[in-house]
Amino acid sequence: MSTKHSEAAEKFLRDAEKAAWHNETLWMVRAKRDKLSKEIPEWEELRNKACELKLYSNSHLEELLLEFEKNATANGAIVHWAKDAAEYCDIVYNILESHKVRHFIKSKSMLAEECGLNPFLMQRGIDVVESDLGERILQLMRLKPSHIVMPAIHIKREQVSELFEKEMGTEKGNFDPTYLTHAARKNLRHLFLNAEAAMTGCNFAVASTGDVVVCTNEGNADMGTSYPKLNIAAFGIEKIVPDLEALGVFTRLLARSATGQPITTYTSHYRRPRKEGEYHIIIVDNGRSELLAKAEHVKTLNCIRCGACMNTCPVYRRSGGYSYTYFIPGPIGINLGMAHAPERYYDNLSACSLCLSCSNVCPVKVDLGEQIYKWRQKLDGMGKANKEKKAISEGLKFLMNRPALFNAALWASPIVNGLPRFMKYNGLNEWGKGRELPKFASESFNKMWKKNKVQGKED
């Protein structure tokens, strides 16, 4: 198996202080999630309901999406369909170009990230500004998000202070979060007011009403869409939910799972165009319908992008988002990457301890860890299995199928304790990199069991 993830993780861990801070910060969010979930007696019932609703929606996509299109069109929106990333980007560009738009503001959208929308538009002369604070920081730093909900979680406030001093002329050395937030707000305000068009992502699309529902904590989506007459929203086909009652189940789970809040500060419903304006909605497939044919992995489409699996994952917390080669990191990113292009993203499968904590916290019960295990079983058939691991597995199989040899190895194993360190810790010992080997007991469990069993009979 490729070592792309492990090499990037090793680089991240060289800054031990930052790695520890990253781990503790994400675990704090996980703890907040636990606290709020325990305050709701019906929490597990909500998870079960959400899972069932998602499985229903994703098995009735055609009728729900057509119902959404019918209602959205009746509301005055213009609905577009995009089969892939290229079509999605072309549709957005054609809308903007037909209105001679050169200043475009957008709120956070992982779909836009997935499809490479920003560089596509900027290469064609359209100035794209991210209005989410974390996304804006990363845009100015020319970096990608490292988390789907908290995109700049890996950036410390001292780094933000240096960036804002350079980009916005803020006070040197002032890294007070409130001060920096006000500076960003002041800087963004004229960009909001001068934008000729705005775009939002979509957390949920309601089939029965034609609503696009966007959840934010900053109000940036509302601010962005409140001034321009031209507004655009886009969503992947799996974001569809049947009705407002179903939406209520998801909104009770989303923020609690994502950031440990009862609900996001803003949960906004977009339904109609502004007066004398246009509202365009783009429904995107980009490989999602193909995933429906993969029975073992279809639950991946349940994901509501809360990031809870990242907050709990011991590997993600300790290796950072940039150690993953797919643009979405963590357990959900591993699965999405494999579903999208397994030959390209198989290296991420090594970034899992199979602790199944991700599966246990997922609000829509995506079997994330179990799916990663299933993907791993397919590596050999893809010709991507690690040769060293295969050799070790074959060696262990040979040993364990021969009891006499196995017991002889157990008897001899304490010899390792007395070997010089250089013989135990070298390039052949991957486990020994960053870990101390356990000491072999002078008496094996087998020997102890047999001895105690005989004594028990005598007693």
Salt bridges, closest charged atoms under 4 A:
ASP34 OD1 - ARG30 NE 2.91
ASP34 OD1 - ARG33 NH1 2.78
GLU39 OE2 - LYS35 NZ 3.02
GLU42 OE2 - ARG252 NH2 2.86
GLU44 OE1 - ARG47 NH1 2.91
GLU97 OE1 - ARG102 NH2 3.32
GLU113 OE2 - LYS144 NZ 3.31
GLU114 OE1 - ARG288 NH2 2.83
ASP127 OD2 - HIS103 ND1 3.89
GLU130 OE2 - LYS106 NZ 2.85
ASP211 OD2 - HIS269 ND1 2.94
ASP211 OD1 - ARG271 NE 2.54
GLU238 OE1 - ARG288 NE 2.64
GLU238 OE2 - ARG305 NH2 3.84
GLU278 OE2 - HIS99 NE2 3.26
GLU278 OE1 - HIS280 NE2 2.66
GLU296 OE1 - HIS297 NE2 4.00
GLU296 OE1 - LYS378 NZ 3.27
GLU343 OE1 - LYS384 NZ 3.83
ASP347 OD1 - LYS4 NZ 3.86
ASP380 OD1 - LYS390 NZ 3.08
GLU430 OE2 - LYS433 NZ 3.24
GLU436 OE2 - ARG421 NH2 2.78
GLU443 OE2 - LYS451 NZ 2.92
